[in-house]
Each structure stands twice: as structure tokens, then as C-alpha cells.
Amino acid sequence: MPRYTELVSSLPATVPFVGPETQERAMGRPFRARIGANESVFGPSPRAVAAMCGAAAEAWKYGDPENHDLKQTLAAHHGIPAASITVGEGIDGLLGNLVRQTVGPATPVVTSLGAYPTFSFHVTGFGGTLHQVPYRNDCENPSGLAAAAHETGAALVYLANPDNPMGTFVTAAEVLSLRDALPGDALLCLDEAYCDFAPPGALPPLDVTDTRMIRMRTFSKAHGMAGARIAYAIGHPDLIASFDRVRNHFGVSRIAQAGALAALQDTDWLARVVAEVEMARARICRIATENGLDTLPSATNFVTIDCGQDGAFARCVLRELVRDGVFVRMPSVAPLDRCIRVSAGRPADLDIFAEALPLALNRARNP
Amino acid sequence: MPRYTELVSSLPATVPFVGPETQERAMGRPFRARIGANESVFGPSPRAVAAMCGAAAEAWKYGDPENHDLKQTLAAHHGIPAASITVGEGIDGLLGNLVRQTVGPATPVVTSLGAYPTFSFHVTGFGGTLHQVPYRNDCENPSGLAAAAHETGAALVYLANPDNPMGTFVTAAEVLSLRDALPGDALLCLDEAYCDFAPPGALPPLDVTDTRMIRMRTFSKAHGMAGARIAYAIGHPDLIASFDRVRNHFGVSRIAQAGALAALQDTDWLARVVAEVEMARARICRIATENGLDTLPSATNFVTIDCGQDGAFARCVLRELVRDGVFVRMPSVAPLDRCIRVSAGRPADLDIFAEALPLALNRARNP
């Protein structure tokens, strides 16, 4: 066998998430409702779909490696210089490149216990040492993250805000306090995948003079383009330029670039999706209440439902839902794992969930 | 500033290639003929375009992280197990992940002097030490590569066959001799991006019991899907499984997966593109001859034209072509850089080239 690096030899061939298609193949039938990966079942903007179709015929051309047009439009949209934006293959791709720049063997990294597994996958993959801070009252714990960063001498600290998998948020003031409380050479990676669903007061103003924080935004959630693989990072131009040392320069699909550009311009569609998500969240809460379950307040496009018992019970509820054709997911660690996580669906998706949940609860209670 | 890794701090913010869009923006006008990046100007199969359009509306879903359907179809197509195939974000993405697995600080790596810059970008990016073997008679030099691998104790050896940027090829027997001549723990990375244009006898049979060689294939060239970002590697299942330790599992676009599946099934389109490329190559040779220039035999979708003088002269010819709206590229190092590289174009593209070449030569000869 070839000489793998010592680091790679030590890694498991792991998968951060099992995809719904894998589960469908195992079950031998498709899901009736796909409301488990916080995808936007409302779809991309029709203008984005048209742009992607147009670009498909032109897909013989490599995408612009500078992502120029999209970056210019994003810059105007956010009122920041284009040099403070880098475009990548989804936040997953950007996180991989950020970790690669800042994490080597045994570099201390701080995240929350139960937070986004793909971030942890990248940290482990580059040899970093993860320090995981428990949630506090189902929210990420900024002061705990800051304390852990000092104790461990962390180079990188990860915070998703609004949060996944709990759907909660911390205020912009708390985010900035966390940033200010970190060691001077630590970088705060603020994953804002769900920012379009956030309430006022959750998002710090963009400040591209700040070298202590980098922000991640995506077209995968509110813009409904998860399958196209396109996202961007916002930060100080020096932080952003550094991505050019390691990124796959021709890595962003031409089709995705065209779709993202059109999606960004269709503000009506975005507003409509946000309104649909709000209605869907309310409906998921009603369904939970009708079944005697509590829900967590959501600042995202999903609702986290407290199944009222322990992780074993919630896993049982989840398994029954999946068996019944409803794709949902759940947090991985206690005490978060007393919950299941249901993405905003169309009325028809949520009809199926409303029908399936009481059956799943009944089977979980009477195994 | 954050604590970058020592390795990343040492890297330049470099770009393996300047994109044609960057040149167009600098010139303030579009190219008249885009025949510089060995893209397939004949486009993707109409069936692939239709599949990509269909997938665009479904782009709210993440792509299947296992790339299951595409891998099954590729497996049947090649008569190999699906476990010997991994799908990635273009060969560029696969090369990055292969280098990450096998190359760390100061790991010796062997490639050809003037070969694919993106491979070298990845090796440098992971801290490896490049050993570059000169071409021999405008062909890559397998025995020279093998000797360098022994001298340096290389972990990884790169060979593009057919070759880019010269368009030449070595025989399957030479490839296998190279593999057999390597140190036992060295891995041969065989980049076969241009395999669909190769003459009989260039491609070794697929042998997925072989742990000493991994093959890279792409939908970017003959299949005309460079902008969709999808390619695959073929190798021993243990080599292939190892990619799961580091790859971005949800990194391949759903749209690209759908397009690739359709493209693979449209064998008529592929045959038509190969025939068009053959005609275009003949035309490029005629144009060169009419201008008193020699061409190299091509096993690819481009023709390398010997401008008959040194690198300075060829760069001058290239600059004049670019100024005149013809996007072409050239090899980067002497003596290869006496040549320019012209991709197979449609008749209209080559009409423009035929008109522009004598003017460019004249200007280069009479500056």
C-alpha cells in the first residue's frame, strides 16, 4: 500500500452525516417527507433555476475562478468590498479550507459539544485537538467557549449562530463579547448558514476591518441551493486573501455561480421562503403541542422538538418516523439528544409529519 | 492576525491558472474564440443538459454523498466494482485529496517539469517537495520519472497520459513499466483526463487489484462538463475507501451528478465529440502548416504548435493572439514554451484562429 501520511493513517473512514438517499436505498423505498437536513423544500428561486438551466448548456466552460460577478454583487448587497469575500463549495468546503489554514497536528480548537459534525470532521482531519463545550439551556455557551479558548490556547473557535442542531440563537452582543474575550491570536469562525431566518439582534454588523472573526454565509438554506454547492465567507481582506493559498481555484461550479447570482437578486422569493418557513415552524409547534411535546424557540428553518424523555426514547421516536417514511434527524449528544429536529416543510410534508408523529410516539412508548 | 499554520504561512497566494474571464475583464471585451483551456466547445450532451436542468429545480436537496447512482453506472460501464470508484469535484479536487493523503511536510513527490500546475499547487500546499523531471522529445519521460522516484524516495508520482500541455502520449506498456519500476511504497497517479481522445494502446487495462496506481477520469473534457465540476478516481478499493477519511462528503453537486449520469449514457454524443475533435485537430494542423509551423502529434482535444523559435517568441505570438480576441495558452517552461496550445474548436472558432495566427506571427516577427 502507498505511504499515507501519519495523520491520515490515523483517521477513520468516517462520514459526518448519513444521507437520506442511503437510508432510502436501505429501506427500499423513498421518504414521503424530506424534512431532516434543513434543506429548503420550497426550492430555489425560479430565476435561479432558469439561470442554472441556462448555465447548464454552457457547462463546457470552467467557472470563473475569481467568482468575480457573484463577488461584486455580494459586495454591493452587503455594502462591503469584494476583497472581503471569498466564494467556496458550500460552507463545508469553506470550513475545510479555513481549518487547513489554521489547524495542524495538536492545534487546540474549541467548538460546542453536539455542534456541526462537519466542522469537527475537518478539525480531526487536519490533526487538531477538539475541545467541546456543553450547551447551556439548549443554547451555545459563549462565555464557556471563551473560557475554553483561554484554557486550551485555541487557534480557532466555532460558533453557529443561529445554531444547528438546536435552532436557538445568541444575541449579536453576546457574539461580539465572545470575540472580544478570546485570546488575541484566536480566530472566531461564525457560521451564519441560518442568518436569513434570524430575528433582529442576532447578527453583528459586518465589519471587515475585524481580523478576529470570519463569517460564513450560504446559498444552501434560505436560497434553496444546497445541491449546487455554493457559499461565501466574509472577513478582513487579509483573511480572505489567504484562502487563495489553498483553495481549489476552479472548484466552484459555473452553474452554481449563475444560480447564486440570480438567487441573490430575487429578494421577493427570499421573503416568500422566509414567510413560508415562519408558517411551517408555527405548524410544527402546533403538531408538537397536540402531541403533548414542547418545542424550542427557533431562529432557523427547523424546529427542535423535545420528546420529553431521554436520548434512547428520542432515538426510538426518530427510528419510527424514518420507518414511516419521514426523514428527520436529531442531535447526537446528551442532553440535546432528548430532541428531534424537523425542517420546515410544505403543508403536504407537514400533513405527513402530523399523521406520523403520534404513531411514532405511540410505538416508542409501547415497544 | 490569526495563527496560520507554519506551512500555510509559508505559501504564496498563488493561482495555478489565470482564467479567461480575468483576461476578458482586463481587456474590456470578450474573447472571440475560447480555445485555450481544452474545454469542449462542442458542449455537453443535450441529454446531460436536460438532466442538469431537471436537477436545477431539485437543487434544494443536497447531492447524494455516496454518489451511488453515478458510481453504479460507472462500475457497469467499466466492468469494475463500485467500491473501486470515488467521485470528486473535478480531477483538481481529487488530486487535492490524494495529495492530502500521501504528502506532508518534505514528502518527496515526482512530476514532470512543465506538467499540470494544479498538481504542483496541491503538493506545495501540503508541504511536499517537488522533483520535476524534464520532458524527453516533448513527451513525458517514464524512465526518468522512475529514476527520480528512486533517487528521492518519492511517495507519489504524477503522470498525465495523454499528456497536457504537449498532447503527446506514452504507451500503456510504458505506463505499466513505470509503475513496476517505482519503489514499492510509491503510488503512481495516472491522470487520464484526455483518455477519450487517446489512440489504441495508450491506456492500460483497468486493474483494481493494483495498489500501486490510481487513475483519474473526468467529465470536464470529452463530456463537456468542466463547469459542473465532476470527476472520478479508479483504484484498489482500499485506496478508494481512504478518500472517505478526508473528502468533503457532500461536496459533489447534485446537478453535476445528474448530468454526469446522463452524459455517460449518451455514447452517441461522445462519439460525435471525438469525431469533431479529430476534424478540429486536423484543421489546426493545416492552419499551422499554412503558416510554416510544425505541430506535435495530439492524443488529446488540443494541438500543440511549435512556433519555431524560443519561449520569448512564442509568448509574443500568444500575446498577439490574445489581444486579437483568441484565448489560447502555452507551456510554462523551456523548451516546451516554444509552443502554443490550441484547443479543438468549432469551425467558426478555427476560422477566427486561421485569420488571427498569421497576423500574430507577423507582429511577433516584426515587433
Interface residues (C-beta under 8 A of the other chain):
Chain A: M1 P2 R3 Y4 T5 E6 L7 V8 L11 P12 A13 T14 V15 P16 F17 G19 E21 T22 R25 R34 A37 E39 S40 V41 F42 G43 P44 A48 V49 M52 C53 A55 A56 A57 E58 A59 W60 K61 Y62 G63 D64 P65 E66 H68 E89 G90 D92 G93 G96 R100 Q101 T102 V103 G104 T107 T118 G125 A155 L156 D185 A186 L187 T211 R212 S220 G224 M225 A226 G227 A228 R229 D238 L239 A241 S242 D244 R245 V246 N248 H249 F250 G251 V252 S253 R254 I255 A256 G259
Chain B: M1 P2 R3 Y4 T5 E6 L7 V8 L11 P12 A13 T14 V15 P16 F17 G19 E21 T22 R25 R34 A37 E39 S40 V41 F42 G43 P44 A48 V49 M52 C53 A55 A56 A57 E58 A59 W60 K61 Y62 G63 D64 P65 E66 H68 E89 G90 D92 G93 G96 R100 Q101 T102 V103 G104 T107 T118 G125 A155 L156 D185 A186 L187 T211 R212 S220 G224 M225 A226 G227 A228 R229 D238 L239 A241 S242 D244 R245 V246 N248 H249 F250 G251 V252 S253 R254 I255 A256 G259
